Amino acid sequence: MIEEKVLDYVKEQARALIAAPSVCKEAKAVAEKWLAAVGTENEKAETAAFVKELEEDLETIDQLIGFVDSPLCKQLFGEEKAAAFAAHAHELKENGAKYCDCPACVACANILSHKEELLK
């Protein structure tokens, strides 16, 4: 059973993930399903699905740099904004970041920091 303090923290982070403007629809849906399943017989299965989705969605710093340096980023956001994103991503990496720092990725990383406790 998950310690109540950890469970409360993960619920808070799941709600932050759902509210994040950068969240993908799959992560949002699985977070909503997990929150609804907490305390039910489906909690264990939904927890496993939740963790699996977050592991797939958490963007590494190298993945982020690959995107921000791509023509697609420039196409989607324009030259100026893409350059700003790229500068930020490269600065993150220089400072030792492992993951993207958008609100969705931060929530994913925070939740996954409790992966072992969640999957007990």
C-alpha positions as CSV (number, residue, x, y, z in Angstrom):
1,M,0.0,0.0,0.0
2,I,1.2,3.5,-0.9
3,E,2.1,5.7,2.0
4,E,-0.6,8.4,2.3
5,K,1.9,11.3,2.1
6,V,3.3,9.9,-1.2
7,L,-0.2,9.2,-2.5
8,D,-1.3,12.8,-1.8
9,Y,1.8,14.1,-3.5
10,V,1.3,12.0,-6.6
11,K,-2.4,13.0,-6.8
12,E,-1.3,16.6,-6.6
13,Q,1.2,16.1,-9.4
14,A,-1.4,14.1,-11.5
15,R,-3.7,17.1,-11.2
16,A,-0.8,19.4,-12.2
17,L,-0.1,17.2,-15.2
18,I,-3.8,17.3,-16.3
19,A,-3.8,21.1,-16.1
20,A,-0.4,21.6,-17.9
21,P,-0.8,23.3,-21.3
22,S,1.9,21.0,-22.7
23,V,0.3,17.7,-21.6
24,C,-0.5,15.3,-24.4
25,K,-4.0,13.9,-24.6
26,E,-2.9,10.3,-23.7
27,A,-1.1,11.4,-20.5
28,K,-4.1,13.6,-19.5
29,A,-6.5,10.7,-20.1
30,V,-4.4,8.2,-18.1
31,A,-3.9,10.6,-15.2
32,E,-7.7,11.2,-15.1
33,K,-8.3,7.4,-15.1
34,W,-5.7,6.9,-12.4
35,L,-7.1,9.5,-10.1
36,A,-10.6,8.0,-10.6
37,A,-9.2,4.5,-9.7
38,V,-7.4,5.5,-6.5
39,G,-8.9,3.5,-3.7
40,T,-10.8,1.1,-6.0
41,E,-10.1,-2.4,-7.1
42,N,-8.8,-1.0,-10.4
43,E,-6.1,1.1,-8.7
44,K,-3.2,-1.4,-9.3
45,A,-3.9,-1.8,-13.0
46,E,-4.4,1.9,-13.6
47,T,-1.3,2.7,-11.6
48,A,0.7,0.4,-13.9
49,A,-0.8,2.0,-17.0
50,F,-0.2,5.5,-15.5
51,V,3.5,4.8,-14.9
52,K,4.0,3.2,-18.3
53,E,2.4,6.2,-20.1
54,L,4.5,8.7,-18.1
55,E,7.7,6.8,-18.9
56,E,6.8,7.1,-22.6
57,D,6.0,10.8,-22.4
58,L,8.7,12.2,-20.2
59,E,11.0,14.0,-22.7
60,T,14.7,13.7,-22.1
61,I,16.8,16.8,-22.6
62,D,18.4,15.2,-25.7
63,Q,14.9,14.6,-27.2
64,L,13.9,18.2,-26.4
65,I,17.1,19.5,-28.1
66,G,16.4,17.3,-31.1
67,F,13.0,18.9,-31.4
68,V,14.0,22.5,-30.7
69,D,16.8,22.3,-33.3
70,S,14.6,20.8,-35.9
71,P,12.9,22.5,-38.9
72,L,9.5,21.3,-37.4
73,C,10.0,23.5,-34.4
74,K,10.7,26.5,-36.6
75,Q,7.7,25.7,-38.7
76,L,5.4,25.4,-35.7
77,F,6.7,28.3,-33.7
78,G,8.5,30.6,-36.1
79,E,12.2,31.4,-36.2
80,E,12.3,33.7,-33.2
81,K,10.4,31.5,-30.8
82,A,12.2,28.4,-32.0
83,A,15.5,30.1,-31.4
84,A,14.5,31.0,-27.8
85,F,13.3,27.4,-27.2
86,A,16.6,26.1,-28.5
87,A,18.7,28.5,-26.4
88,H,16.7,27.5,-23.3
89,A,17.0,23.8,-24.0
90,H,20.8,24.0,-24.5
91,E,21.1,26.0,-21.3
92,L,19.2,23.4,-19.4
93,K,21.5,20.7,-20.7
94,E,24.6,22.8,-19.9
95,N,23.3,23.1,-16.4
96,G,22.9,19.3,-16.1
97,A,19.2,18.9,-16.6
98,K,18.1,15.4,-17.6
99,Y,14.6,16.2,-18.8
100,C,12.5,18.9,-20.4
101,D,11.3,21.5,-17.9
102,C,7.8,22.2,-19.3
103,P,5.0,21.8,-16.7
104,A,3.9,18.4,-18.1
105,C,7.4,16.9,-18.0
106,V,8.1,18.3,-14.5
107,A,4.9,16.6,-13.2
108,C,5.8,13.4,-15.0
109,A,9.3,13.4,-13.5
110,N,7.9,14.2,-10.0
111,I,5.4,11.3,-10.2
112,L,8.0,8.9,-11.6
113,S,10.4,9.7,-8.7
114,H,7.9,7.6,-6.7
115,K,7.6,4.8,-9.3
116,E,8.7,2.0,-7.0
117,E,6.4,3.0,-4.2
118,L,3.5,3.3,-6.7
119,L,4.1,-0.1,-8.2
120,K,4.4,-2.0,-4.9
